[in-house]
Amino acid sequence: MEVARRKAELVKAEIRQDLEACDNYSAKHGSFVEMVRDHYRQIDDE
């Protein structure tokens, strides 16, 4: 049980780190969803 608990803690820490990286990217570059919308909006305007 102890091994499983430690593994779960490591996975949770990794997920938190990844989510923080995604948030930082979005804060700097904008959201991925908005980038995709802008891309397709430009294609539709051509």
N, C-alpha and C positions, 0 to 999 in steps of 0.2 A: 504493500500500500504506500509506503514512503517513497518508493521510486516513482510510482504513478503520480503522486502529489507533486514531487519535484519537477517531473516532466511537464505537468500541467502548468505549473508556475512559469517554467521557461517558455512554454508556448504562449502564454498570456503576455509575458514581457516582450516577446518578439512581435506579437500582434500589436501591442501598444506602440512599439517603436515604428513599425510599418505604418500605422495610422498617423502617427506624428509626422513621418516623412511625407505622406500624402497631403496632409494639411499644410505643411510648409510649402510643398510644390504648388498647391492650389493658391496659397496666399501670394506667392511670387508670380505665377504664370496665369492664374485664372483656373476655373474648373475645367476639367476634361470635357464635360457635357457642353459647356459653352463654346469651347474650341470646336467641337464637332458641329454644333449648330451653326456657328459662323462659317465653317468650311462649306457646309451644304447650302447655306444661304448664298454664298458667293457663286457656287456652281449654278444655282437656280437663276441668279441674276445675269449669267452670261448668255 
